Amino acid sequence: MEGKVIIITGASSGIGKACAYVFSGQGAKVTLAARNEEKLKEIENDLKKEKREVLTLKTDVSNENDCKKLIEETVKTFGRIDVLVNNAGISMRGLFGDIQLEVLEKLMNVNFWGTVYCTKYALPHLLDARGSVVGVSSIAGFQGLPGRTGYSSSKFAMHGFLETLRVETLKQGLHVMIAAPGFTSTEVRKSALGPDGQAQGESPRDESKMMSPEKVAEIISRGIKKRKRTIVMTSEGKATILLRKFAPALLDKITFRVMAKEPDSPFK
């Protein structure tokens, strides 16, 4: 990572914040993007105390102009882009029949279009560097999760986009990686949108039993260095992909049963 220029979206908390510390600690120059400018500045000040090179930009990835500015300011400051980590994302929870369509649109705008916008403007620089574009996804991008139609749809769409980009640039040296952590202890569940578009508040899951953002960031770092295609970070995730291939009907039943056991599950 020494001297590499890395853009991280959704960098004010969770996996994105952990990536900022892990990558910069390995010698990278980092651009951190998120909507929460105050939290970004706290991270920036912290990193600068360690003599690390960092740029922070208030960015709403669902806004195309914000994404374009993010790329332009990074190149203006650091002169190049080696890695783009599309991490910004929001979740939701509720039955499709109850969800307002605006909620699904918001999920797609952030999770899918945010990845598309940032990658579009970064692509020429990434090709010049023979660099990496990373999509931080979820097992929800491999198997539809009940109660999370918007989230799964946006991650499936991200996968389709990145996998197509990988094939298109096959002879141009671009590295494309999809990273799928397990349930990770972050703010994403507390800020997950309910059927009416309001944040659900407390997480329905036991955060203490989840992966730490720091562990996820370390795995993503290793994946970038080794130019991996796809990283599924848990045994449950790997089993899900295997069952989807060989026993999809059984997987549907298991998925329903597991997700129905969540506290206050919207379905039984």
Rosetta blueprint (number, residue, H / E / L):
1 M L
2 E L
3 G L
4 K L
5 V E
6 I E
7 I E
8 I E
9 T E
10 G L
11 A L
12 S L
13 S L
14 G H
15 I H
16 G H
17 K H
18 A H
19 C H
20 A H
21 Y H
22 V H
23 F H
24 S H
25 G H
26 Q L
27 G L
28 A L
29 K E
30 V E
31 T E
32 L E
33 A E
34 A E
35 R L
36 N L
37 E H
38 E H
39 K H
40 L H
41 K H
42 E H
43 I H
44 E H
45 N H
46 D H
47 L H
48 K H
49 K H
50 E L
51 K L
52 R L
53 E L
54 V E
55 L E
56 T E
57 L E
58 K E
59 T L
60 D L
61 V L
62 S L
63 N L
64 E H
65 N H
66 D H
67 C H
68 K H
69 K H
70 L H
71 I H
72 E H
73 E H
74 T H
75 V H
76 K H
77 T H
78 F H
79 G L
80 R L
81 I L
82 D L
83 V E
84 L E
85 V E
86 N E
87 N L
88 A L
89 G L
90 I L
91 S L
92 M E
93 R L
94 G E
95 L L
96 F L
97 G L
98 D L
99 I L
100 Q L
101 L H
102 E H
103 V H
104 L H
105 E H
106 K H
107 L H
108 M H
109 N H
110 V H
111 N H
112 F H
113 W H
114 G H
115 T H
116 V H
117 Y H
118 C H
119 T H
120 K H
121 Y H
122 A H
123 L H
124 P H
125 H H
126 L H
127 L H
128 D H
129 A H
130 R L
131 G L
132 S E
133 V E
134 V E
135 G E
136 V E
137 S L
138 S L
139 I H
140 A H
141 G H
142 F L
143 Q L
144 G L
145 L L
146 P L
147 G L
148 R E
149 T H
150 G H
151 Y H
152 S H
153 S H
154 S H
155 K H
156 F H
157 A H
158 M H
159 H H
160 G H
161 F H
162 L H
163 E H
164 T H
165 L H
166 R H
167 V H
168 E H
169 T L
170 L L
171 K L
172 Q L
173 G L
174 L L
175 H E
176 V E
177 M E
178 I E
179 A E
180 A E
181 P L
182 G L
183 F L
184 T E
185 S L
186 T L
187 E L
188 V L
189 R L
190 K L
191 S L
192 A L
193 L E
194 G L
195 P L
196 D L
197 G L
198 Q L
199 A E
200 Q L
201 G L
202 E L
203 S L
204 P L
205 R L
206 D L
207 E H
208 S H
209 K H
210 M L
211 M E
212 S L
213 P H
214 E H
215 K H
216 V H
217 A H
218 E H
219 I H
220 I H
221 S H
222 R H
223 G H
224 I H
225 K H
226 K H
227 R L
228 K L
229 R L
230 T E
231 I E
232 V E
233 M L
234 T L
235 S H
236 E H
237 G H
238 K H
239 A H
240 T H
241 I H
242 L H
243 L H
244 R H
245 K H
246 F H
247 A L
248 P H
249 A H
250 L H
251 L H
252 D H
253 K H
254 I H
255 T H
256 F H
257 R H
258 V H
259 M H
260 A H
261 K L
262 E L
263 P L
264 D L
265 S L
266 P L
267 F L
268 K L
